[in-house]
Amino acid sequence: MKFKQARKTAVAILVISGLVGCASNDEDPDSLPAEKPEIQNQFSTKVEWRKSVGEGIQAFYSRLKPAVGYDKVFAADRSGLITAYEQTSGKQVWEKDIRAKEESYLRWFGINMSADVRVSGMVASYEKLFVGCENGQIYALDINTGEQLWQASVLGEILSAPIAEEGKVIVNLGAGNTVALDADDGKQLWDSISEVPTLTIRGVSSPAYAQGGVFVGGANGKLLTYAAANGQLAWDVAIAKPQGSTELARIVDIDATPIISGYNLYALSAGGALSSIDMRSARVVWKREYRGYENMTLDGSQLLLSDDHSVLYSVDARTGVENWSNLKLRNRQVTAGAVFGDYYVVGDFEGYLYFFNKTDGELVYMRQLDNESLVAQPVVENGLLYVQTREGDLFAISLPQTQDES
C-alpha cells in the first residue's frame, strides 16, 4: 500500500510539473494549486447508479472515458476489461476482457496475468464498439454481446479515442500517423503521415469529421485535413509556431480535438493559440492567445475551455471575444469539461466535480466523488452525466428538482 501511494504521489508530481507547469518557469511563482473553493451549493445532484470497472487507469495519465450509444454506456479499465451497462438503470449487459487468454492454472480462478493492452479510447458505431489501445491494437466488439469481431494492428500508439465515419474507423497515432481501417473487417485502407517534433506532450487529439474530411491536430502545431475516402492531404494550417530557445518552450501540440460547426473549425494549441478557421478556404478567421491541451466544448455561440493552468474561459465562437473567465480552480488539473443542462462541468485532481453557470462562469455547485483524481472528460447523454474516476468507479449523475443532496 505504501508503494502504491508513493507511486501515485510521484505521478501526481510529474503531472503537475510536466503538464500544468509546461508554461511555468522561474518568473512564474504562481504554480501551486488553488485552495479548494468554499461555496454554498445552489442545487443538488443525485447519483442514479454507480459501478466499478476493473482497476481504472491506475497511476497512469490517460484520457480514457466512457462511450455511449445504443442505449448503453461502455466503460473500460486500462488493462483491457470492457463492460457494457444499460444507460438508465446501470444494469450490466456484458463484460469482456480483451487481453490474451491466461494459459496457466490461474484461469480456473478467474485470474488473467496477461499483459495489459492499455485501452485509451472507445467509440460506438455501426453496431460495434471500437476500442483503441496504446499498444497499437484496435478491437471491434459486438455492441450487444461483447463478442470480439476483429482485431487489427497499427504502427504507433493510439492515445485518443477513434472515430467511425464513412464505414471506416479512423485513429490519430502518437507517431504522427492518421490511419483508417475498414469498420467491417479491420483491413487498413490508408495511412497518412505528419512530422512530429523531438519533444511533445504525451497525447494526441481525436480526429474530427465533416463533409468528407478528417481533421486532426498535429504535434507540430498544424491542423491537418485529409480526404476521408483515401487519406490524401487536402490542406494544413499552422495554428501555433514553435518559439523559444529550448525544446520545452517550443512545444505547440494540438491535443484538443478540433470542433466543427457549419463551415467553422476551432482548434486549440498548447503553444498558445485558439483559432477559428474557415474550412472552405483554410483561412484563419481569428486567433487568440490561449494555451491549452484539454478538449473544448461548443455550446451555441460560445466555446468553453480551460488553459494549461486550469483557468476556465468562455469565448464567443464568432469573434473570439472573451465572455468570462474563472480562476477558482487555477492549477487544480481540471479535466476537459462537458455542458450539462445550464452548467459547464469539470473535475479536478482531488476528486471534486464542479458545476459552473455557463452564462456567467459562476461556480454554483461542487461535490467530491472520490478521494482519487478525476482525469477523464465527463460524458452527457439523455439527461445523465457519466463520470469515471481514476480508480475505475463509474457514476451516472442527474439533476433532480429537490434541494437535498444525495
C-alpha positions as CSV (number, residue, x, y, z in Angstrom):
1,M,0.0,0.0,0.0
2,K,2.8,2.4,0.8
3,F,4.4,1.6,-2.6
4,K,1.1,2.2,-4.4
5,Q,0.6,5.5,-2.7
6,A,4.2,6.6,-3.3
7,R,3.8,5.7,-7.0
8,K,0.6,7.8,-7.2
9,T,2.3,10.7,-5.5
10,A,5.2,10.5,-7.9
11,V,2.8,10.5,-10.9
12,A,0.9,13.5,-9.4
13,I,4.2,15.4,-9.1
14,L,5.1,14.6,-12.7
15,V,1.7,15.7,-13.9
16,I,1.8,19.0,-12.0
17,S,5.4,19.8,-13.1
18,G,5.1,18.3,-16.6
19,L,1.6,19.4,-17.7
20,V,0.5,22.3,-15.5
21,G,4.0,23.6,-15.4
22,C,4.7,23.4,-19.1
23,A,4.5,27.2,-19.4
24,S,5.9,27.8,-15.9
25,N,9.4,29.0,-15.2
26,D,11.3,30.9,-12.5
27,E,9.4,34.0,-13.4
28,D,6.1,32.4,-12.7
29,P,5.9,31.5,-9.0
30,D,2.2,31.1,-9.0
31,S,2.2,27.4,-10.0
32,L,0.7,25.9,-6.8
33,P,-2.9,24.6,-6.9
34,A,-5.5,27.0,-5.6
35,E,-7.2,26.0,-2.4
36,K,-10.5,24.0,-2.7
37,P,-13.3,26.6,-3.2
38,E,-15.7,27.2,-0.4
39,I,-19.2,27.8,-1.7
40,Q,-22.9,27.4,-0.8
41,N,-24.3,24.9,-3.3
42,Q,-27.3,26.3,-5.1
43,F,-28.9,23.0,-6.0
44,S,-28.4,19.2,-5.6
45,T,-27.3,16.3,-7.7
46,K,-28.3,12.6,-7.5
47,V,-26.2,9.6,-8.2
48,E,-28.6,7.4,-10.2
49,W,-26.2,4.5,-10.1
50,R,-22.5,3.6,-9.5
51,K,-20.4,0.8,-10.8
52,S,-16.8,-0.3,-10.5
53,V,-14.9,-1.1,-13.7
54,G,-11.8,-3.1,-13.1
55,E,-8.8,-1.1,-11.9
56,G,-9.4,2.1,-13.8
57,I,-6.3,3.8,-15.3
58,Q,-4.2,3.1,-12.1
59,A,-1.4,5.6,-11.7
60,F,-1.1,6.5,-15.4
61,Y,-2.1,9.6,-17.3
62,S,-4.9,8.7,-19.7
63,R,-7.9,10.3,-21.3
64,L,-9.9,7.1,-21.2
65,K,-13.6,8.0,-20.8
66,P,-16.9,6.1,-21.2
67,A,-18.5,5.8,-24.6
68,V,-22.3,6.0,-25.1
69,G,-24.6,4.6,-27.7
70,Y,-27.3,2.1,-28.5
71,D,-28.9,2.7,-25.1
72,K,-25.8,1.6,-23.4
73,V,-22.8,3.1,-21.7
74,F,-19.4,1.4,-22.2
75,A,-16.6,1.7,-19.7
76,A,-13.1,0.2,-19.6
77,D,-10.1,0.0,-17.5
78,R,-6.6,0.4,-18.9
79,S,-5.8,-3.3,-18.6
80,G,-8.4,-4.4,-21.1
81,L,-11.7,-5.1,-19.2
82,I,-14.7,-3.7,-21.1
83,T,-18.1,-3.5,-19.6
84,A,-21.5,-2.5,-21.1
85,Y,-24.3,-1.2,-18.9
86,E,-27.9,-0.1,-19.5
87,Q,-27.8,3.7,-19.6
88,T,-30.7,4.4,-17.2
89,S,-30.5,1.5,-14.8
90,G,-26.8,0.7,-14.7
91,K,-27.6,-3.0,-15.2
92,Q,-24.6,-4.9,-16.6
93,V,-25.3,-6.1,-20.1
94,W,-21.9,-7.8,-20.8
95,E,-18.3,-7.9,-19.8
96,K,-15.3,-8.7,-22.0
97,D,-11.5,-9.0,-21.2
98,I,-9.7,-8.3,-24.5
99,R,-6.3,-9.3,-23.1
100,A,-4.8,-12.5,-24.3
101,K,-6.3,-15.5,-22.5
102,E,-4.5,-16.8,-19.4
103,E,-2.9,-20.1,-20.2
104,S,-1.8,-21.2,-16.7
105,Y,-3.9,-22.8,-14.0
106,L,-4.8,-19.3,-12.8
107,R,-7.5,-19.2,-15.4
108,W,-9.6,-21.6,-13.3
109,F,-9.7,-18.9,-10.6
110,G,-10.7,-16.1,-13.0
111,I,-7.2,-14.6,-12.9
112,N,-5.6,-13.2,-16.0
113,M,-1.9,-12.2,-15.8
114,S,-1.6,-11.4,-19.5
115,A,0.0,-8.1,-20.4
116,D,-2.3,-5.0,-20.3
117,V,-3.5,-3.8,-23.7
118,R,-3.6,-0.2,-22.3
119,V,-7.0,0.9,-23.5
120,S,-7.0,4.6,-24.5
121,G,-10.4,5.3,-26.1
122,M,-13.6,3.9,-27.5
123,V,-16.4,4.8,-29.9
124,A,-19.8,3.0,-30.5
125,S,-20.9,2.9,-34.1
126,Y,-22.0,0.5,-36.9
127,E,-23.4,-1.9,-34.2
128,K,-19.9,-2.3,-32.9
129,L,-17.7,-0.9,-30.1
130,F,-14.3,0.1,-31.4
131,V,-11.6,0.0,-28.8
132,G,-8.2,1.7,-29.3
133,C,-5.1,0.8,-27.3
134,E,-1.7,2.3,-26.6
135,N,-0.1,-1.0,-27.7
136,G,-1.2,-0.2,-31.3
137,Q,-4.2,-2.6,-31.3
138,I,-7.8,-1.9,-32.3
139,Y,-10.6,-4.2,-31.3
140,A,-14.1,-4.4,-32.7
141,L,-16.7,-5.9,-30.3
142,D,-20.3,-6.7,-30.9
143,I,-22.4,-3.9,-29.4
144,N,-25.0,-6.4,-27.9
145,T,-22.8,-9.3,-26.7
146,G,-19.2,-8.1,-26.4
147,E,-18.1,-10.8,-28.8
148,Q,-14.8,-9.9,-30.5
149,L,-15.4,-9.5,-34.2
150,W,-11.9,-8.5,-35.3
151,Q,-8.6,-7.2,-34.1
152,A,-6.1,-5.1,-36.1
153,S,-2.6,-3.6,-35.5
154,V,-1.3,-0.2,-36.5
155,L,2.2,1.2,-36.4
156,G,2.0,3.5,-33.4
157,E,0.4,4.2,-30.1
158,I,-3.3,5.0,-30.0
159,L,-3.5,7.8,-27.4
160,S,-7.0,9.1,-28.0
161,A,-10.4,7.7,-28.9
162,P,-11.0,6.6,-32.5
163,I,-13.9,7.9,-34.6
164,A,-16.1,5.9,-37.0
165,E,-17.2,7.6,-40.3
166,E,-17.9,6.6,-43.9
167,G,-17.6,2.9,-43.0
168,K,-14.1,3.5,-41.5
169,V,-12.5,3.5,-38.1
170,I,-10.0,6.4,-38.0
171,V,-7.3,6.8,-35.4
172,N,-4.7,9.5,-34.8
173,L,-1.4,8.0,-33.6
174,G,1.3,9.3,-31.3
175,A,3.8,8.6,-34.1
176,G,2.1,11.3,-36.3
177,N,0.1,8.9,-38.5
178,T,-3.6,9.1,-39.1
179,V,-4.9,5.6,-40.1
180,A,-8.2,4.4,-41.5
181,L,-9.4,0.8,-41.2
182,D,-12.5,-0.8,-42.7
183,A,-15.1,-0.9,-40.0
184,D,-16.4,-4.3,-41.2
185,D,-13.1,-6.3,-41.1
186,G,-10.3,-4.1,-39.8
187,K,-8.4,-4.0,-43.0
188,Q,-6.2,-0.9,-43.3
189,L,-7.4,1.4,-46.0
190,W,-5.0,4.3,-45.8
191,D,-2.2,5.8,-43.7
192,S,-1.2,9.5,-43.7
193,I,2.0,10.7,-42.0
194,S,2.8,14.0,-40.3
195,E,6.0,15.2,-38.8
196,V,6.5,15.0,-35.1
197,P,8.9,17.3,-33.1
198,T,11.6,16.0,-30.8
199,L,9.6,16.9,-27.7
200,T,5.9,16.7,-27.4
201,I,3.2,16.4,-24.7
202,R,2.1,12.7,-24.4
203,G,-1.2,12.7,-26.0
204,V,-2.9,13.4,-29.4
205,S,-6.3,14.8,-30.4
206,S,-9.0,12.5,-31.6
207,P,-9.9,13.1,-35.2
208,A,-12.9,15.2,-36.2
209,Y,-15.0,14.5,-39.3
210,A,-17.2,16.7,-41.5
211,Q,-18.2,16.8,-45.2
212,G,-15.9,14.1,-46.3
213,G,-12.9,15.5,-44.4
214,V,-10.9,14.2,-41.5
215,F,-9.4,16.9,-39.3
216,V,-6.6,16.2,-36.8
217,G,-4.4,18.3,-34.6
218,G,-0.6,17.7,-35.1
219,A,2.2,17.8,-32.6
220,N,3.9,20.3,-34.9
221,G,1.1,22.9,-34.2
222,K,-0.6,22.3,-37.6
223,L,-4.2,21.4,-38.2
224,L,-4.3,18.8,-41.0
225,T,-7.2,17.9,-43.2
226,Y,-7.3,14.5,-45.0
227,A,-9.9,13.2,-47.5
228,A,-11.8,10.5,-45.7
229,A,-12.0,8.5,-48.9
230,N,-8.3,8.0,-49.5
231,G,-6.3,9.8,-46.8
232,Q,-4.9,12.4,-49.2
233,L,-3.8,15.7,-47.5
234,A,-6.2,18.4,-48.6
235,W,-4.7,21.3,-46.6
236,D,-2.9,22.2,-43.4
237,V,-2.9,25.4,-41.3
238,A,-0.3,26.4,-38.7
239,I,-2.3,27.2,-35.6
240,A,0.9,27.8,-33.5
241,K,4.5,28.1,-34.5
242,P,7.4,26.9,-32.3
243,Q,9.1,29.8,-30.5
244,G,11.8,30.0,-27.8
245,S,15.3,28.7,-27.3
246,T,14.5,25.4,-25.7
247,E,12.6,22.3,-26.8
248,L,10.2,22.7,-23.9
249,A,9.4,26.3,-24.9
250,R,8.8,25.2,-28.5
251,I,6.0,22.7,-27.7
252,V,3.0,23.5,-29.9
253,D,0.9,20.3,-29.7
254,I,-2.7,20.4,-30.7
255,D,-4.0,17.8,-28.3
256,A,-7.6,19.1,-28.0
257,T,-10.0,17.5,-30.5
258,P,-10.9,20.1,-33.2
259,I,-14.5,21.3,-33.1
260,I,-16.6,21.7,-36.3
261,S,-19.8,23.9,-36.6
262,G,-21.0,24.5,-40.1
263,Y,-18.0,25.7,-42.1
264,N,-16.2,26.9,-39.0
265,L,-13.5,24.8,-37.3
266,Y,-12.0,25.6,-33.9
267,A,-8.6,24.4,-32.7
268,L,-6.6,24.9,-29.5
269,S,-2.8,24.5,-29.2
270,A,-0.6,24.0,-26.2
271,G,1.6,26.6,-27.9
272,G,-0.7,29.4,-27.1
273,A,-3.3,29.8,-29.8
274,L,-7.0,29.4,-30.1
275,S,-8.1,29.8,-33.7
276,S,-11.2,29.8,-35.8
277,I,-10.7,28.6,-39.4
278,D,-13.0,28.8,-42.4
279,M,-12.9,25.2,-43.8
280,R,-13.8,26.3,-47.3
281,S,-10.8,28.5,-47.8
282,A,-8.4,27.2,-45.0
283,R,-8.3,30.8,-43.8
284,V,-7.8,31.8,-40.2
285,V,-10.8,33.9,-39.3
286,W,-9.5,34.9,-35.8
287,K,-6.8,33.9,-33.4
288,R,-6.5,34.5,-29.7
289,E,-3.7,33.7,-27.2
290,Y,-5.0,30.8,-25.1
291,R,-2.7,27.9,-24.2
292,G,-4.3,24.5,-23.5
293,Y,-4.4,20.8,-24.3
294,E,-7.8,19.6,-22.9
295,N,-10.8,19.2,-25.2
296,M,-13.1,22.2,-25.7
297,T,-16.9,22.3,-25.8
298,L,-19.1,24.3,-28.2
299,D,-22.4,25.4,-26.7
300,G,-24.4,27.6,-29.0
301,S,-22.2,30.5,-29.9
302,Q,-19.7,30.1,-27.1
303,L,-16.5,28.0,-26.8
304,L,-15.9,26.7,-23.3
305,L,-12.3,25.7,-22.4
306,S,-9.6,25.5,-19.9
307,D,-6.0,26.7,-20.3
308,D,-2.8,25.0,-19.2
309,H,-3.2,26.5,-15.7
310,S,-6.8,25.2,-15.3
311,V,-8.3,28.7,-15.7
312,L,-11.8,28.3,-17.3
313,Y,-13.0,30.6,-20.2
314,S,-16.0,31.2,-22.3
315,V,-15.1,32.7,-25.7
316,D,-17.5,34.0,-28.4
317,A,-17.1,31.5,-31.2
318,R,-18.0,34.1,-33.8
319,T,-15.5,36.8,-32.8
320,G,-13.0,35.2,-30.3
321,V,-14.0,37.8,-27.7
322,E,-13.8,36.5,-24.2
323,N,-17.2,36.4,-22.4
324,W,-15.9,35.4,-18.9
325,S,-13.1,33.6,-17.1
326,N,-12.9,31.9,-13.7
327,L,-9.7,31.4,-11.7
328,K,-11.1,29.4,-8.8
329,L,-9.6,26.1,-10.0
330,R,-6.2,27.5,-11.1
331,N,-3.6,24.7,-11.3
332,R,-6.0,22.1,-9.9
333,Q,-5.5,20.0,-13.0
334,V,-9.1,20.2,-14.3
335,T,-10.5,17.7,-16.7
336,A,-11.9,18.6,-20.1
337,G,-15.4,19.9,-19.5
338,A,-18.9,19.0,-20.6
339,V,-22.2,21.0,-20.8
340,F,-24.9,19.5,-18.6
341,G,-28.1,21.5,-18.7
342,D,-27.2,25.1,-17.8
343,Y,-23.8,24.2,-16.5
344,Y,-20.2,23.6,-17.6
345,V,-18.9,20.7,-15.6
346,V,-15.2,19.8,-14.9
347,G,-13.4,17.5,-12.4
348,D,-10.1,18.0,-10.6
349,F,-7.1,16.2,-9.0
350,E,-8.8,15.8,-5.6
351,G,-11.9,14.0,-7.0
352,Y,-14.2,17.0,-6.9
353,L,-16.8,17.7,-9.6
354,Y,-17.6,21.4,-10.2
355,F,-20.6,23.0,-11.9
356,F,-20.2,26.5,-13.4
357,N,-23.1,28.6,-14.7
358,K,-22.3,28.5,-18.4
359,T,-23.7,32.0,-18.9
360,D,-21.5,34.0,-16.5
361,G,-19.0,31.5,-15.2
362,E,-20.1,31.5,-11.6
363,L,-19.3,28.4,-9.6
364,V,-22.6,27.2,-8.2
365,Y,-22.1,23.6,-7.1
366,M,-19.4,21.1,-6.2
367,R,-19.2,17.7,-4.7
368,Q,-16.5,15.1,-4.1
369,L,-17.0,11.9,-5.9
370,D,-13.8,10.2,-4.9
371,N,-10.5,10.7,-3.0
372,E,-8.6,10.0,-6.2
373,S,-8.2,12.4,-9.1
374,L,-10.8,12.8,-11.9
375,V,-8.9,12.7,-15.2
376,A,-11.5,11.8,-17.9
377,Q,-13.8,14.2,-19.5
378,P,-17.4,13.7,-18.3
379,V,-19.9,12.5,-20.9
380,V,-23.5,13.7,-21.2
381,E,-26.4,11.7,-22.7
382,N,-30.1,11.6,-22.2
383,G,-30.2,13.8,-19.1
384,L,-27.4,11.9,-17.3
385,L,-23.8,12.9,-16.6
386,Y,-21.4,9.9,-16.7
387,V,-18.1,10.4,-14.8
388,Q,-15.3,7.8,-14.5
389,T,-12.7,8.1,-11.7
390,R,-9.0,7.2,-11.9
391,E,-9.8,4.0,-9.8
392,G,-12.5,2.9,-12.3
393,D,-15.7,3.9,-10.5
394,L,-18.4,5.0,-13.0
395,F,-21.1,7.4,-11.8
396,A,-24.4,8.2,-13.5
397,I,-25.5,11.6,-12.2
398,S,-28.7,13.5,-12.6
399,L,-30.0,16.9,-11.6
400,P,-33.2,16.4,-9.6
401,Q,-35.5,19.2,-8.6
402,T,-35.1,18.5,-4.9
403,Q,-32.9,20.6,-2.6
404,D,-31.4,17.7,-0.6
405,E,-28.0,16.4,-1.8
406,S,-27.8,12.7,-2.1
